[in-house]
């Protein structure tokens, strides 16, 4: 077949970007594939508006069912977002023999384990490169370019909104609330920013990357997740003075005796504000950019950097998936790498490492009354739990106000740290306004 027919669900920002590429880059796509990829139809709830693009040759409908069941469509691009009705439309498209491409990380994180077997049974593909990292081909690299490696770790700055906020707080000394309002005004943050700032968006993406790296099932609900809403300008300054920058990376690592031979007994998955060394590459990722650092046993450290969202980068990844599918259409689809990097039968239920067993170094910020012996009482409790200190800082002195005390610790388990913290908060002259951040060392 020399023509692959495409239908789009959702003509929002990304949908218009995907349509634009299919229409304006058609000659380039044909030269690369030796066949034509044509936009046949698109569905959107509101059709009487200016799309900023000539769609005169495209069949428009306000009923997505017309797209997913149509006989003249081979590939459905789902850009509605969210869990439902996106899931229902994707299932229907697969049941009607159509390949699917999506930028919907929530859908893949929550329902991927339901959707992949349906596609596999029917000999169809689900492409979702745009779901993680926007225009950065990090999953294609993980799935294909690094396929001969045992993956040893993944660290990713995967949410541009959080990275923009933290960068602005650092550069301008501004408070979190003020920068969040600016991010909303600029369109970086939603009116309800919870998905972004509380780490949920990053957790969606990390759960997909971890499953792809370690051959496990996607377990979004088991990702330890904390957001950035409690970070203050003072914390950012304190971290800088100690040689660190605060970021919100997602981190995933395999655990077990046979990791060096590709084994994985447990998967560590966590998203939380992290102290990143100033001389690391991830510390240099600023504003709304994304980056993913993947370490393998043969390649060592590889890094993928670029725009993690927006019309053009995300649409670029969407159409790259369409082109991958089109290159093998209709009979050569099986030559493509499995969507999750392992054949479906080889993907297993790998337990998630409990957060209590995760080992980290820590940044602790206590608010204390400036009384003799307060710091000594804190360090005594930490010593009882075999937690040693790397640094202690207290600059401000106010006889009548609580003052911040910052401590950096050496490595200990999360469970050990939480046990010590529960005792410290029960001490006199210690406020419950405590911030715990983890530190992470990176290989690049």
ABEGO torsion letter per residue (X at the ends): XABBBBBBBEABAAAAAAAAAAAAAAAAAAAAAGBBBBBABBBBABABBBAGBBAAABBBBABAAAAAABAABABBBBAAEEAOAAAAAAAAAAAAGBBBBBABAAAAAAAAAAAAAAAAAAGBBBBAAAABGEABBAAAAAAAAAAABBBABBBBBABAAAAAAAAAAAAAGBBAAAAAAAAAAAGABBABAAAAAAGAAAAAAAAAAAAAAAGBBBBAAABBBBBAAABBAAAAAAAAAAGBBBBBBBBBBBBEAAAAAGBBABBBBBBBBBBBBAABAAAABBEABBBBBBBBAAAEBBBBBEBABEAAAAAAAAAAAAAAAAAAOAAAAAABBBAAGBBAAABBBBBBBBAAABBBBBBBBBBBBBBBGAAAAAAAAAAAAGBBBABBBBABBBAABBBBBBBBBBBBBAAAAAAAAAAAAABBGBBABBBBBBBBBBAX
